[in-house]
Amino acid sequence: MWPLNEFGGVFENILVPTDGSDCAQAAVGYAADLATRYDSRVHALCVADSRTLENLPQYDQITKEREEVAERACNDLSESGVAVEQAVRTGVPYETILRYATEQDIDLIVMGTHGRTGVQRYLLGSVTEKVVRLSDVPVLTAKSEGDGEVTCPYTEILVPTDGSEGAEAAVDPAVDIAHTYNARLHTLSIIDTMAMGVDVRSGAILEALEESARSAVKTVEEQAAQASVSAVETEIEHGSPYRGIRSYVEEHDIDLVVMGTHGRSGIERYLLGSVAEKTVRTSPVPVMTVRQPE
């Protein structure tokens, strides 16, 4: 369980990988805002891809460029008044990011994703996508449409839940962020009536699903009350969970989604869960994914 954070300290070490792109620059802004709220240290990491450096005469030049990118990110962070640490590593980017997170006891990774439309929008960027799928610590992903705009502070936070252990992993951090930002916390449970393969819009099956949904949002509401989060809204809907989340984000001006991913090992870990994966890939607002501890 996460501690209720009345005095800061949940996200003590935040990692923001950067390559100097607009979307990475947006991630720097989100990391700086969180670090200011939580009194965190931010690690700006730039990775030189070892697969492109082999037998390359420009090795020294590329390494120097990576150092300059990391230094620029550190300068931007320092201007925000947060403690920073600069790092440059060589390796396969996603592997290096995950290894650094483990070695430095990172509590949160903040990464940018491309904000393009069409098929490119779904690709996310292989580095970000792999980090989201494999990270043991929460990952906040944020899009940039090209201008590096950062939409902070958070005032409306959504935590979708179906009552499963995977979904409940996101409740404590969502409640904590809502408390820290003095934000309204929304909890949404969507009953996927078509997932059963039959029409269950009536009868005992639907009644059981609705009772489970009510229990799930009540759990969030109770934890929010314990953390002195005064503004809480609960909602139960029927339909496609992914589409329902997206619609709720747009209709309620949500500016941060916090949601769980399945904590299983093996190949299932790579699948992430279609609802979480689709939300990360297409959400117009930042999404924090939280994995259930194995």
WOGI-V515617 format. One record per helix or strand of 2 or more residues. SS is the DSSP state (A for helix, B for strand). FROM is the first residue (numbers start at 0). LEN is the number of residues. If there is no record, write none. Layout:
ss->SS from->FROM len->LEN
ss->SS from->FROM len->LEN
//
This chain:
ss->B from->12 len->5
ss->A from->21 len->17
ss->B from->40 len->9
ss->A from->49 len->4
ss->A from->58 len->21
ss->B from->82 len->9
ss->A from->92 len->11
ss->B from->107 len->7
ss->A from->118 len->5
ss->A from->125 len->9
ss->B from->137 len->7
ss->B from->155 len->5
ss->A from->164 len->4
ss->A from->170 len->11
ss->B from->183 len->8
ss->A from->203 len->23
ss->B from->231 len->7
ss->A from->240 len->11
ss->B from->255 len->6
ss->A from->266 len->5
ss->A from->273 len->9
ss->B from->285 len->6
//
